[in-house]
């Protein structure tokens, strides 16, 4: 099966929200905004182009790590599978782009970050991915 893998650099546009599916899997969802920049030779300055928004979904352990690590407005690099959905509602056609994330990290070209390993319990039991680090320590 062919899949479209993408890497997108942008800013977190909505607060990450974590839910647990009926089968017990954690999923964290947020919107990522990315704006193209181009050099305008007439003005002699950089200008912003259009902004694109992507819905990003992270599953299992990644879901919990994103919930603990990512906040509104932070610059991220997201890598994953792109899915474009077309829906029709009230006679209007809507197109949305979603990324099922394989990896998410802070964009270190715009700031610094510190890495802390998740507990081994969360890594061994993906259903704990929706819990905070403090809750994971209590469960183990």
N, C-alpha and C positions, 0 to 999 in steps of 0.2 A: 504494500500500500504506500502511495506517495503522500508525504506530509510536507508542509511548508514550515521550516524552522526559521525563526526570526530572532534578531537581537534588537531591542528597542531601548533607547536612552531617553529618559524623561523625568517628570516630577509626579509624585503621588497627588492625585486630584481629589480623592475621597479617603476618609479614614478607613483603614482595613477592617473588615468585619468577618468574624469567624463563626461558622455554623458547623453542626455535625449532621451528616446524612442519616437516613433511616437505618443504614447498614453500619453506622458507627464510624465513618470516615470523616476526618476534619477537613474543611475547605475554607480558605480565607480568600475573600474577594475584595478588590479595590480597582479604582480607575487610575490610569496612567495617562498624563498629558505630555505630548511631545510637540515642540514647535520648531519648524525649520528656520534656519538663519541663512541669509545671503548677503553678499556685499553689493550695495547700491553704488555703482560708479558715479552716477550723477550727483548724489549727495555726499559721496566719499565716506560713507558710514555703513555699518551693519544694520540690517532691518529684519524684523520678524516676518516670517511667512505665516501660512495658515497653521492652526493647531489641530492635531489629530488626537482622539481619545480612544484608548483601548481598555477593555475590561480584562483584568488579569485575575486568574484563578490559580491558587497554589493548593496542593493536596497533601494530606498526611503530615509527616514531620515538617516539611517545608511550610505548611499552613501555620503551624504553631510558632515556628521560628520567625516567620514574617510578622505575625501578630505581636510578638515580643520585641521586634527589632525595627519596624518600619512605622513612620508617622506621616501625617499630612504635610505635604509640601517638600518632602525630602527627595533629593535626586537619586534615581535608581538606574541600574542596568538590568533589564529583564530578558531572559532567553527562554524560548519555548516554542510550542506548536501554535501556528496561527490558524484561526477558524473565522471565516467570514459568514455571517448569517444574514439572510434576507427574510424580512417579515412584512406582512401587510396588515394594517390596522385602519379601520374606518376608510378604506379605499386608498390609503396612502402607503407607499412602499418605504420601508426602513431598512438600512444596511448597518450592521454593527460588526466590529472586529473584536475578537476575543483571543487572548493568549493563555494557553494552558502552560504554566511556567514549569521549567525544569530547574532553573537557577535564577536567583534574585540577589542582587548585591547593591550596596551604596556606590554611587559614582564618585570614585576617589579623585577625579580631576577637579571636583568642586568642594572637597572637604575631607576630613579624616574620620576614621571609624575604628572601633576596637572589636576584635573577634573574641567571643566566648563560646566554647563548645557546649552543646546541649548535653543534658545528662544522658547516660547510656540507656536508662530506662525508657526515655522518650524515643530513642533511636530503635530500640528493640520492640517497642509496642506502639505502632503508628497511631492507634486510636487515642493515645495521650497527646497527640500533636495539637489538639485544641486547648490544652491546659497551659497555664502559665508555668514558668520555671518553678515558682514557689509551690504551686499545686502539684507539679510532677514530683517534687521532693517529698511531699506528704504522702502521695500515692505509693511510692516505691518502698 
